[in-house]
């Protein structure tokens, strides 16, 4: 990574200090389409969000954490955190976000170990549930309904105390593309950003500082595609590189 060789523009510093003009979790409204058409899915939990139940730990997109690991952990996802992480105690019930058919159970090549589950939905999307506590008691071809318990949340380290969470992705049926769950899951995302870590942790490209700075404007990704965020002038910078 090249070091920063020019001064940060004054306008960019103002933007960094005070943020963009619109609310962080601004969600676009489309008067000609119904809410169910715009956001056909539900959250993967039945209990409300909170410190004792579950909360938004890392949003989908160009997060600072994903940027700093873009050459290794998130290289497969073009440098983008290609799912939503919900912190939850091990054993929290996970429900299907929509009606569908089980596609794969414990497909280890998809990652998100120790266990994962994929459900194909009739609208062309597939939901992916990762870091599950144990193998889901389902089989490929089995039909499930929205709100049906399909799995239990786990911990990728299999300790249940280091970083227990559910990793949720929304892919296409080919499993080659992932899209932003915020744009498809009907939820009060503004409220969800209040219950956990700040959702303002998106990496900035100082050549285009307003791009990919909101929960709902993060890019779709193609697995194994080229990096989308290998910036010449990033903020926060990678000091020492």
Secondary structure, DSSP 8 states (H G I E B T S, - for coil): -----S---HHHHHHHHH--SS-TT-----TTS-HHHH--B--S-SS--BTTTEEEEE-SBSBHHHHHTTTTTTGGGTTSB-SEEEEE-TT-EEE-SSSEEEEEES-GGG-S-S-EEEEE-TTSEEEEEESBSS--S--TT-EE-TT-EEEEBEETTSSSSS-EEEEEEEEETTSSEEE-GGGTB-S-HHHHHHHSS-TT-B-EETTSTTTT-STT----EETT---S---SSEES--TT-
